């Protein structure tokens, strides 16, 4: 099975999760690349696509990447964000990403907290309507931590298991 782990990362949070996913797969034919370096998705049996949540949504580069995937492609989504893991912001972004993936086999999704740039937090602290979120984002300073990365590895192995079952089922 040829696997691509691709990501969009500005601060390194999503890259750290992508590396944990790649390491967990222990497949010889697994590549990891930033989204901007992926020229073709031909030949990949499974794609893991990661992104930071920006204002409750998927960054444009990730939006464009998902839209160019072929119908039937197996996809697993992962994201990093400053919100609490069970918060609305990451749920909305994953929901948006799944909506973009019409015709694709979205196997699963994973989210974890990630450190938010201090200048963004400082800027939002000055806006009363965003102060509560800025305080929440400030508490993500140590993330992704080892527990987050361990969870990402478990996610990756689970996705691989499901993808292999889909492949076996389709061969019958």
C-alpha positions, -999 to +999 in steps of 0.1 A: +000+000+000+014+034-010+007+061+015+011+098+015+012+119+046+008+155+036+003+186+056+001+224+057+020+238+087+032+273+096+044+268+131+054+232+131+025+218+151+009+200+122+043+188+109+049+172+143+016+153+141+024+143+105+057+129+115+041+109+143+016+095+118+043+086+094+064+069+121+034+049+133+026+035+099+060+017+096+053+011+059+082+011+035+061+029+009+051+059+030+060+094+019+057+126+039+055+160+021+042+195+026+010+200+006+028+226-016+053+199-027+026+173-038+025+175-075+005+143-081-016+120-060-015+092-086-007+058-072-014+065-035-038+040-019-042+062+012-037+099+019-034+115+054-040+152+050-032+176+079-039+213+086-041+239+112-075+252+119-078+289+108-108+308+121-130+277+124-121+265+089-097+248+065-068+268+050-071+276+013-041+254+004-058+224+020-091+232+005-076+232-030-056+200-023-087+181-012-107+193-042-082+179-066-083+143-052-099+117-073-133+101-066-129+070-044-096+081-030-091+070+007-085+100+029-078+105+066-079+141+080-059+155+109-058+190+123-042+211+150-058+240+168-056+262+199-091+253+211-100+225+235-101+192+216-139+188+220-146+224+211-167+237+183-138+252+163-120+219+154-153+202+149-164+228+124-131+227+105-132+189+102-168+190+091-159+215+064-130+193+052-153+163+050-177+184+030-150+192+006-142+155+002-173+146-018-168+113-036-138+104-014-137+076+012-130+096+044-118+069+067-114+090+099-103+122+114-081+133+143-076+167+160-053+178+187-042+211+203-013+230+190+005+261+202-008+293+187+016+321+177+019+346+206+013+376+183-021+362+173-030+356+210-019+392+219-039+406+190-071+387+200-066+396+237-072+432+227-106+424+212-132+418+238-152+394+215-122+372+211-106+374+246-120+341+259-108+322+229-073+339+231-071+328+267-080+292+257-055+293+229-028+305+253-033+273+273-023+252+243+013+264+246+028+230+253+010+212+225+012+190+206+027+172+235+038+135+238+003+124+247-011+142+216+016+125+194+009+091+209-028+096+201-019+105+166+001+073+162-029+053+175-051+072+150-027+063+121-026+026+129-064+026+132-068+043+098-044+019+082-063-011+096-096+003+082-080+011+049-066-025+046-101-039+054-116-017+027-090-029+002-096-066+012-134-061+009-131-045-025-110-074-038-137-100-030 
